[in-house]
C-alpha cells in the first residue's frame, strides 16, 4: 500500500531569470538566481520543462536555496584593447 504524506503541501511563488542559449543542435539553459540549475536539451520546450523540474525538486529538498538574498546580477560594458 502506498504511503501518503499527511503534511499539507506548501505552495510558494518563485520568480527567476532563465537564460537559454543555442549551441549547435543543443539548447543550454540555466537560472541566474540559482547556481546549479543547468539543463541541456534538444528543444526549447524540453529546456523550459527541465528548468521547472529542477526548481521544483530544489523547492522540495532545499527550499532555503530559493531565497533571493545575496546574488547580484548586472550588465557591464567594458572597453578592451585589441
Secondary structure as UniProt FT lines:
FT   STRAND          18..23
FT   TURN            24..25
FT   STRAND          26..31
FT   TURN            32..33
FT   TURN            35..36
FT   STRAND          38..41
FT   HELIX           44..61
FT   HELIX           63..66
//
